[in-house]
Amino acid sequence: MKQRFQAEIKKHEGINGAYIETPFDVEAVFGAKRVKVKAYFDGKEYRGSIVRMG
């Protein structure tokens, strides 16, 4: 299942990290808390996981 959206990359204060906010509930859409993704940030490919933090 594909989900397409645009999001702002935000710096996570206090650590050397960044995050985005998804416009949907990942667990409700995909049925899992952690989902493997292939995403593009400013045209650069990213392969990893999407997971709700906090």
C-alpha positions as CSV (number, residue, x, y, z in Angstrom):
1,M,0.0,0.0,0.0
2,K,1.4,3.4,-0.9
3,Q,0.9,6.6,1.0
4,R,2.0,9.9,-0.5
5,F,2.3,13.2,1.3
6,Q,4.7,16.1,1.8
7,A,6.1,16.9,5.2
8,E,8.6,19.3,6.7
9,I,11.8,17.6,8.1
10,K,12.1,18.9,11.7
11,K,15.2,18.8,13.9
12,H,14.8,16.8,17.1
13,E,16.1,19.1,19.9
14,G,18.8,17.7,22.1
15,I,20.0,14.9,19.8
16,N,21.5,14.7,16.4
17,G,18.2,13.5,14.8
18,A,15.3,14.6,12.7
19,Y,11.7,13.6,12.2
20,I,8.5,14.2,10.2
21,E,4.9,14.1,11.3
22,T,2.7,11.8,9.2
23,P,-0.8,13.1,8.3
24,F,-2.3,9.7,9.2
25,D,-2.2,7.1,12.0
26,V,0.5,4.6,10.8
27,E,-0.8,1.7,13.0
28,A,-4.4,2.2,11.8
29,V,-3.4,2.3,8.1
30,F,-0.7,-0.5,8.1
31,G,-1.8,-2.6,11.0
32,A,1.7,-2.4,12.6
33,K,3.6,0.1,14.8
34,R,6.8,-0.1,12.8
35,V,6.6,-0.2,9.0
36,K,9.5,-0.5,6.5
37,V,9.5,2.4,4.0
38,K,11.2,3.7,0.9
39,A,10.9,7.5,1.0
40,Y,12.4,10.5,-0.7
41,F,13.6,13.6,1.1
42,D,14.5,16.4,-1.2
43,G,15.0,13.9,-4.0
44,K,17.3,11.6,-1.9
45,E,16.2,8.1,-1.3
46,Y,15.8,6.8,2.3
47,R,15.1,3.2,3.2
48,G,14.3,2.5,6.8
49,S,11.3,2.3,9.1
50,I,8.5,4.7,10.1
51,V,7.5,4.5,13.8
52,R,5.6,6.7,16.2
53,M,7.9,8.1,18.8
54,G,7.1,9.3,22.2
